[in-house]
Amino acid sequence: MQYRILSLFGLQGLEIINILEYYKEIFLYVIPRRKTADCPFCGKRTKYIHQYRPPQVIKHYRLGKRQTFLVLFKRRFFCKRCNKVFMEEVYGVKKWQRKTQGLDEEIIELLRESSFLGVKRRLGVNYQSQVKLLKQTMKPFESNWERELDYSGKFSLGIDEHSFSGHDMVLTITNLTFPRLISILPDDKQLTLNQFIFNIPKKVKSKLSSVCIDMNASYAGSLKRNLPHIPVVIDHFHVIQDANKRIDEERRILQNVFKWEIPRKIFIKNKEHLKDKELKTMHFWFKKLKDLESFWQTKETLRDIYKLKDRKQAEKRLGALLKTMWDEKDRGLTQWANTLYRWNNEILNFFDYKITNAYTEGIHTKCKLIKRTGFGFKNKEVYIRKVALACLPFTFLPHFFK
């Protein structure tokens, strides 16, 4: 019976001598089962007890709605070999700790899905203690390349930024081949990315096949400087997103010029998702605003290009589209065409490697959820560690407590 209780509370190596139950608390009076202890100075086992220490109350994890506490009676031993006195070590209870390792594991598990306030309400552990444990557990600034080193084939990286607070950005690095979060850099500066790329092991660099980014000249410059032989792929979702932004900007300019209320959503929607009523409304505006029609047709042509299976066909189609855009003699279309021409090779690399930053964007969606449930973050380091913990598979958690 006692073995079952010990297993239930994760107290192997201890012996229960008494249990006191209250409405909200359970006190387990325990002593170590071993009669001897190993000397930390010489390593010899000794059975000579020097002193019995007063009981130490240690917080353990919850059982249902009741908080459990260990009332632990520890001993000090004397080693005859080195003539030194030492305190015995108890499994699951670190020195000078007021909570058990089992409670630490429960805190980390809850922090994966809950806010700091939620963990405090459930376990009664304050914010400072949670942050301290989080910093001990998660080290997202130290990139772990073990899985990439063990992987026999090639893999692709994803690089994209997301907002920590306003214009204060952090950089997300992911593996797109076997999706996982690799690291979150504290800012999106070129120097920070250069340092990260420089620290990638040579064996990992040799397995790198491509890198997916958005149309960011800073990222592209870092990659060309530090990984000159690795192809860069522009995420095609960002290309279409950029197209929608340009259409909306043109719509707002025309709206301000003519003082008309021009609808927005019908021009952002994909053509196949438009209803008959929306198509009629769109064509009505196209008769009045030919420039807006040119922008919309350009976006749809870009979408059609990405449906092609061959790079040569895509290159030919994109070249024809750029010529058409330049021939329009419209300032907005010309600037757009120049941007597409500048990223021409990186856009076409998609047809060779077929990678996108969809997984990275999924990580960003999770980041937004974490910020909402936590009612925002003031400390960037804590935020990055919290995100790294939330993205960590459950099977990896035990390794952090060894």
ZADREN-993832 format. One line per field, with one value per residue (C-alpha): residue number from 1; residue in one letter; y negated, x, z negated. Coordinates in pm, 1 decimal. Last residue first. Layout:
<rs>
pos = c(NUM  ...)
code = c(A  ...)
Y = c(Y  ...)
X = c(X  ...)
Z = c(Z  ...)
</rs>
This chain:
<rs>
pos = c(402  401  400  399  398  397  396  395  394  393  392  391  390  389  388  387  386  385  384  383  382  381  380  379  378  377  376  375  374  373  372  371  370  369  368  367  366  365  364  363  362  361  360  359  358  357  356  355  354  353  352  351  350  349  348  347  346  345  344  343  342  341  340  339  338  337  336  335  334  333  332  331  330  329  328  327  326  325  324  323  322  321  320  319  318  317  316  315  314  313  312  311  310  309  308  307  306  305  304  303  302  301  300  299  298  297  296  295  294  293  292  291  290  289  288  287  286  285  284  283  282  281  280  279  278  277  276  275  274  273  272  271  270  269  268  267  266  265  264  263  262  261  260  259  258  257  256  255  254  253  252  251  250  249  248  247  246  245  244  243  242  241  240  239  238  237  236  235  234  233  232  231  230  229  228  227  226  225  224  223  222  221  220  219  218  217  216  215  214  213  212  211  210  209  208  207  206  205  204  203  202  201  200  199  198  197  196  195  194  193  192  191  190  189  188  187  186  185  184  183  182  181  180  179  178  177  176  175  174  173  172  171  170  169  168  167  166  165  164  163  162  161  160  159  158  157  156  155  154  153  152  151  150  149  148  147  146  145  144  143  142  141  140  139  138  137  136  135  134  133  132  131  130  129  128  127  126  125  124  123  122  121  120  119  118  117  116  115  114  113  112  111  110  109  108  107  106  105  104  103  102  101  100  99  98  97  96  95  94  93  92  91  90  89  88  87  86  85  84  83  82  81  80  79  78  77  76  75  74  73  72  71  70  69  68  67  66  65  64  63  62  61  60  59  58  57  56  55  54  53  52  51  50  49  48  47  46  45  44  43  42  41  40  39  38  37  36  35  34  33  32  31  30  29  28  27  26  25  24  23  22  21  20  19  18  17  16  15  14  13  12  11  10  9  8  7  6  5  4  3  2  1)
code = c(K  F  F  H  P  L  F  T  F  P  L  C  A  L  A  V  K  R  I  Y  V  E  K  N  K  F  G  F  G  T  R  K  I  L  K  C  K  T  H  I  G  E  T  Y  A  N  T  I  K  Y  D  F  F  N  L  I  E  N  N  W  R  Y  L  T  N  A  W  Q  T  L  G  R  D  K  E  D  W  M  T  K  L  L  A  G  L  R  K  E  A  Q  K  R  D  K  L  K  Y  I  D  R  L  T  E  K  T  Q  W  F  S  E  L  D  K  L  K  K  F  W  F  H  M  T  K  L  E  K  D  K  L  H  E  K  N  K  I  F  I  K  R  P  I  E  W  K  F  V  N  Q  L  I  R  R  E  E  D  I  R  K  N  A  D  Q  I  V  H  F  H  D  I  V  V  P  I  H  P  L  N  R  K  L  S  G  A  Y  S  A  N  M  D  I  C  V  S  S  L  K  S  K  V  K  K  P  I  N  F  I  F  Q  N  L  T  L  Q  K  D  D  P  L  I  S  I  L  R  P  F  T  L  N  T  I  T  L  V  M  D  H  G  S  F  S  H  E  D  I  G  L  S  F  K  G  S  Y  D  L  E  R  E  W  N  S  E  F  P  K  M  T  Q  K  L  L  K  V  Q  S  Q  Y  N  V  G  L  R  R  K  V  G  L  F  S  S  E  R  L  L  E  I  I  E  E  D  L  G  Q  T  K  R  Q  W  K  K  V  G  Y  V  E  E  M  F  V  K  N  C  R  K  C  F  F  R  R  K  F  L  V  L  F  T  Q  R  K  G  L  R  Y  H  K  I  V  Q  P  P  R  Y  Q  H  I  Y  K  T  R  K  G  C  F  P  C  D  A  T  K  R  R  P  I  V  Y  L  F  I  E  K  Y  Y  E  L  I  N  I  I  E  L  G  Q  L  G  F  L  S  L  I  R  Y  Q  M)
Y = c(-1559.5  -1799.6  -1941.5  -1595.8  -1528.5  -1796.1  -1653.7  -1409.9  -1691.3  -1861.6  -2217.8  -2497.3  -2624.0  -2616.8  -2823.3  -3074.6  -3110.6  -3147.6  -3425.2  -3605.5  -3585.5  -3739.2  -4013.0  -4129.8  -4341.3  -4071.4  -4090.9  -3980.1  -3631.6  -3461.1  -3721.7  -3705.5  -3325.1  -3333.5  -3577.6  -3347.8  -3050.4  -3243.2  -3322.5  -2951.4  -2889.6  -3159.3  -2962.5  -2646.9  -2828.5  -2966.9  -2802.4  -2538.8  -2399.5  -2370.0  -2416.6  -2600.0  -2828.2  -2933.6  -3146.3  -3404.6  -3416.4  -3466.3  -3751.2  -3937.7  -4258.1  -4203.3  -4170.3  -4495.2  -4675.9  -4553.0  -4691.7  -5027.9  -5032.1  -4932.3  -5221.9  -5474.3  -5370.2  -5362.2  -5054.9  -4922.6  -4847.1  -4622.7  -4441.3  -4378.0  -4243.8  -4007.3  -3873.2  -3801.8  -3629.3  -3401.8  -3305.6  -3240.7  -3039.5  -2825.8  -2765.6  -2685.8  -2410.4  -2316.4  -2627.8  -2717.5  -2985.2  -3170.7  -3177.5  -3361.5  -3617.4  -3661.5  -3721.3  -3994.6  -4162.2  -4154.8  -4331.8  -4605.4  -4661.1  -4674.9  -4942.1  -5152.6  -5117.0  -5284.8  -5360.7  -5045.2  -4849.1  -4971.8  -4810.6  -4501.7  -4462.9  -4505.2  -4245.6  -4003.8  -4060.8  -3974.5  -3659.0  -3544.4  -3579.1  -3284.9  -3183.0  -3530.6  -3539.5  -3808.5  -4131.2  -4327.1  -4222.0  -4307.6  -4678.9  -4860.9  -5205.1  -5492.6  -5772.8  -6102.6  -6090.5  -6150.8  -6002.9  -5686.1  -5658.6  -5668.0  -5422.9  -5175.2  -5203.1  -5121.3  -4827.7  -4689.9  -4732.9  -4553.6  -4268.4  -4224.8  -4219.5  -3941.8  -3756.0  -3775.7  -3699.2  -3379.3  -3290.8  -3272.7  -3400.9  -3124.8  -3179.2  -2928.7  -2831.8  -2889.0  -3234.3  -3134.6  -3414.8  -3712.0  -3595.4  -3501.6  -3830.3  -4032.7  -3835.4  -3898.2  -4273.8  -4294.8  -4157.0  -4012.9  -3724.1  -3434.9  -3064.9  -2916.6  -2631.8  -2299.3  -2299.8  -1970.0  -2120.7  -2403.1  -2146.3  -1987.0  -2332.7  -2414.7  -2722.0  -2994.2  -3225.8  -3206.4  -3324.7  -3604.0  -3729.7  -3724.6  -3941.3  -4183.4  -4213.8  -4332.2  -4142.2  -4133.4  -3887.9  -3583.1  -3294.7  -2955.2  -2615.2  -2572.3  -2244.0  -2117.4  -1825.6  -1991.6  -2347.4  -2389.4  -2717.7  -3049.5  -3325.0  -3681.5  -3930.7  -4271.8  -4589.8  -4786.5  -4742.3  -4491.2  -4148.6  -4164.7  -3884.8  -3817.8  -3543.1  -3290.1  -2934.9  -2682.1  -2388.2  -2032.0  -1788.1  -1419.2  -1199.5  -1369.2  -1307.8  -1646.7  -1816.4  -1647.3  -1755.5  -2119.2  -2286.4  -2665.4  -2836.9  -3146.4  -2925.6  -2809.9  -2683.0  -2502.1  -2723.3  -3039.4  -2890.9  -2795.0  -3150.8  -3288.0  -3061.2  -3156.3  -3527.7  -3491.9  -3331.0  -2964.0  -2907.9  -2603.5  -2687.2  -3063.7  -3107.6  -2884.7  -3091.6  -3418.6  -3294.3  -3213.8  -2863.3  -2620.2  -2538.9  -2699.3  -2408.8  -2150.4  -2367.8  -2411.1  -2035.4  -1959.0  -2200.2  -2042.7  -1701.1  -1849.3  -1940.0  -2285.3  -2486.9  -2419.6  -2463.8  -2149.2  -1979.1  -1747.4  -1480.9  -1216.6  -1308.5  -1397.9  -1349.1  -1645.1  -1624.5  -1588.4  -1531.7  -1301.6  -1191.5  -813.2  -823.2  -1001.6  -1153.3  -1183.9  -1463.9  -1354.9  -1472.8  -1455.7  -1573.6  -1714.4  -1696.4  -1920.5  -1845.3  -2106.8  -1997.3  -2055.5  -1725.3  -1618.1  -1918.8  -1903.6  -1921.4  -2210.8  -2128.0  -2154.5  -2066.2  -1868.4  -1952.0  -1777.7  -1449.8  -1463.7  -1275.8  -951.8  -689.5  -459.7  -563.4  -503.0  -629.1  -890.8  -1096.8  -1443.9  -1384.3  -1099.1  -846.0  -784.6  -492.8  -375.2  -430.6  -474.6  -852.9  -991.8  -1121.7  -1304.5  -1377.0  -1686.5  -1724.2  -2063.3  -2224.8  -2072.6  -1902.8  -1564.1  -1459.5  -1160.0  -980.8  -769.7  -768.5  -619.7  -779.4  -639.8  -660.7  -966.6  -1027.7  -1111.6  -824.5  -594.8  -658.9  -596.5  -271.6  -162.4  -241.2  0.0)
X = c(1873.4  1580.6  1609.6  1605.1  1258.7  1101.3  1198.5  907.8  658.8  773.5  912.5  716.6  562.0  904.2  1063.9  778.3  826.7  1203.3  1151.4  901.3  1130.6  1415.7  1188.8  1075.9  759.2  522.2  157.1  -169.3  -16.6  -300.1  -274.1  105.9  101.6  -165.4  44.5  345.7  135.9  45.3  414.8  500.8  242.8  412.6  737.3  556.2  420.4  765.0  757.0  960.6  922.5  1299.7  1337.3  1010.7  1064.5  1400.4  1195.7  1125.2  1493.2  1599.9  1352.1  1407.0  1526.9  1280.7  991.1  1092.0  1133.3  789.9  632.2  802.0  677.4  325.6  309.3  450.2  221.8  386.4  174.6  463.1  665.4  387.5  349.5  725.5  721.4  434.3  614.1  925.9  714.3  555.2  891.7  1047.3  743.2  756.0  1126.7  1076.0  822.5  514.0  302.5  55.3  290.5  256.9  -122.7  -90.4  138.4  -116.4  -387.3  -179.0  -105.9  -475.3  -556.1  -299.9  -418.7  -782.3  -693.1  -539.2  -853.0  -1070.3  -1425.3  -1489.1  -1287.5  -1522.4  -1825.1  -1617.3  -1554.7  -1920.7  -2023.8  -1760.3  -1877.1  -2236.1  -2122.3  -1918.2  -1540.6  -1339.1  -1199.2  -1052.3  -864.3  -986.2  -789.2  -981.9  -1323.0  -1212.9  -1147.3  -1462.5  -1415.1  -1589.4  -1531.1  -1351.0  -1197.6  -834.7  -856.4  -1023.8  -773.0  -485.2  -662.4  -720.2  -356.5  -242.3  -485.5  -348.5  9.2  -71.0  -237.7  70.8  299.5  84.9  114.4  495.3  489.9  292.3  549.8  828.5  1137.3  1393.7  1766.6  2011.7  2314.0  2652.3  2718.0  2633.3  2790.6  2779.1  2486.2  2291.8  2357.6  2263.7  1941.0  1842.9  1902.8  1731.4  1405.5  1169.8  1060.3  1289.3  1338.9  1688.3  1817.5  2008.5  2185.0  2365.6  2715.1  2614.6  2532.8  2877.5  3038.0  2863.2  2632.4  2804.2  2864.9  2496.4  2392.9  2652.4  2541.7  2178.9  2264.2  2468.8  2183.2  1944.2  1617.5  1628.9  1647.6  1702.7  1457.7  1614.3  1570.0  1191.5  1095.5  956.0  1141.7  1231.8  1137.7  1384.7  1306.0  1471.0  1246.1  1377.6  1252.6  1101.4  1049.2  822.8  520.0  608.1  755.8  671.6  760.7  1056.6  1117.7  1387.9  1315.5  1595.0  1604.1  1734.7  1958.7  1982.1  2142.4  1993.9  2204.6  2375.0  2038.7  1892.5  2186.8  2186.1  2086.2  2106.0  2206.9  1984.3  1681.3  1818.3  1511.1  1519.0  1725.4  1567.5  1218.8  1296.2  1399.5  1095.4  860.8  1022.1  991.5  626.1  512.9  422.9  72.7  11.5  -314.6  -331.2  42.1  31.7  -252.0  -69.5  241.4  24.8  -81.0  0.5  368.3  380.5  172.8  434.5  714.6  534.8  464.1  831.6  933.7  675.9  832.4  1178.1  1058.6  1002.8  1174.9  1522.4  1836.9  1991.9  1781.8  1493.5  1401.3  1635.5  1759.3  2124.0  2272.2  2426.0  2801.6  3051.3  3417.7  3680.3  3810.5  3781.8  3558.7  3279.7  3015.0  2655.6  2400.1  2038.7  1718.0  1362.7  1135.1  788.0  673.5  387.0  85.6  -156.3  -518.4  -747.0  -661.4  -326.9  -100.0  277.3  526.1  627.3  901.9  877.8  1213.0  1212.1  1489.3  1820.3  1935.6  2310.6  2637.6  2500.7  2766.8  2665.1  2928.1  2982.7  3309.0  3305.3  3590.1  3433.8  3065.8  3046.5  2786.2  2504.9  2381.0  2053.2  1862.8  1486.7  1501.9  1236.6  888.2  601.5  345.8  134.6  -182.0  -343.2  -673.3  -921.8  -658.2  -488.0  -194.0  8.6  275.4  590.3  621.8  946.7  1156.0  1359.0  1065.0  855.8  670.1  343.9  145.0  449.9  499.0  129.1  145.4  456.9  279.9  0.0)
Z = c(1597.7  1580.1  1930.1  2086.3  1941.0  2167.7  2503.5  2541.7  2485.1  2805.7  2758.0  2923.3  2597.1  2427.7  2705.8  2681.9  2305.0  2349.7  2606.2  2381.9  2076.8  2278.6  2414.6  2070.0  2078.6  2203.2  2310.3  2148.2  2098.0  2288.7  2564.5  2588.6  2601.9  2875.2  3078.1  3044.7  3161.9  3476.1  3520.3  3500.8  3775.2  3982.4  3947.4  4061.6  4369.4  4455.4  4796.6  4978.4  5329.8  5396.2  5773.4  5846.9  5545.0  5690.9  5935.0  5663.5  5561.6  5925.8  5989.0  5661.3  5832.0  6117.1  5872.1  5701.7  6034.5  6144.8  5825.0  5877.9  6237.9  6130.1  5881.5  6129.8  6414.2  6756.9  6845.4  7055.5  6740.8  6605.8  6938.5  6957.9  6599.6  6683.1  6991.9  6781.9  6518.8  6781.6  6932.4  6591.6  6480.8  6794.8  6743.9  6374.5  6448.8  6249.1  6298.9  6023.0  5890.4  6219.5  6181.6  5848.7  6011.6  6290.8  6027.8  5865.6  6197.7  6291.3  5963.6  6023.4  6381.0  6263.9  6008.9  6285.4  6500.3  6236.1  6353.4  6555.4  6296.0  6024.1  6187.7  6260.8  5886.8  5795.1  6052.6  5922.7  5564.7  5658.6  5837.0  5535.9  5522.9  5392.8  5731.6  5786.7  5458.7  5220.6  5175.4  5439.7  5299.2  4945.1  4995.4  5103.1  5265.7  5083.1  5332.2  5270.4  5619.7  5514.8  5164.8  5292.0  5575.4  5326.0  5094.6  5378.3  5489.4  5133.8  5120.4  5446.1  5323.1  4996.2  5185.2  5404.6  5098.7  4953.1  5284.6  5270.2  4897.2  4961.6  5229.5  4969.8  5148.7  5186.1  5127.2  5275.1  5057.9  5225.3  5076.8  4718.2  4510.1  4749.2  4960.6  4647.0  4468.9  4777.9  4827.2  4465.7  4499.2  4840.3  4697.2  4955.9  4731.6  4642.5  4726.2  4707.4  4923.6  4924.4  4585.6  4527.0  4564.0  4329.6  4059.2  4088.0  4072.3  3743.0  3748.4  3541.7  3840.6  3934.5  3586.3  3581.0  3921.8  3807.0  3505.5  3720.6  3971.3  3702.9  3652.7  3273.6  2980.1  3205.2  3171.0  3234.9  3397.4  3400.2  3559.6  3888.0  4044.6  4374.7  4273.7  3986.2  3815.1  3725.0  3584.6  3557.8  3299.7  3375.4  3173.6  3408.2  3181.8  2913.0  2981.1  3349.9  3587.0  3812.6  4065.6  4147.5  4263.9  4309.0  4549.1  4507.1  4691.6  4608.3  4339.9  4032.6  3720.8  3751.7  3811.9  3504.2  3287.3  3406.3  3077.6  3098.2  2773.6  2760.5  2689.5  2350.7  2166.2  1832.2  1601.7  1743.7  1701.5  1340.4  1258.4  1441.1  1243.3  912.3  993.5  1095.2  769.4  723.0  579.9  797.6  974.7  932.9  990.9  1299.6  1445.9  1369.5  1548.8  1850.7  1944.9  2228.8  2194.3  1850.4  1714.1  1810.8  1672.5  1339.0  1317.6  1376.6  1102.0  868.0  926.6  862.9  515.8  369.8  97.7  238.8  27.4  179.5  443.2  358.3  616.4  473.3  125.6  69.8  -278.3  -457.1  -519.9  -804.3  -730.3  -880.1  -538.2  -589.8  -894.4  -705.3  -933.6  -820.6  -856.5  -845.7  -679.7  -813.5  -532.5  -587.7  -227.3  -124.5  94.8  228.7  257.3  555.3  724.7  584.8  627.7  657.9  371.4  143.8  -102.4  -482.5  -645.7  -971.3  -1219.2  -1133.1  -1288.7  -1351.4  -1295.9  -1157.0  -1082.1  -797.2  -543.6  -174.5  -28.5  247.1  98.6  67.5  157.7  -100.9  6.8  -243.1  -454.5  -606.8  -284.5  -309.4  -345.4  -586.2  -509.5  -679.6  -407.7  -471.2  -262.6  -213.5  -113.4  -359.6  -572.9  -563.8  -784.1  -668.9  -878.8  -845.3  -466.9  -340.0  -68.7  223.7  461.8  380.8  708.0  529.4  676.4  670.1  297.5  234.0  429.6  238.3  -92.1  0.0)
</rs>
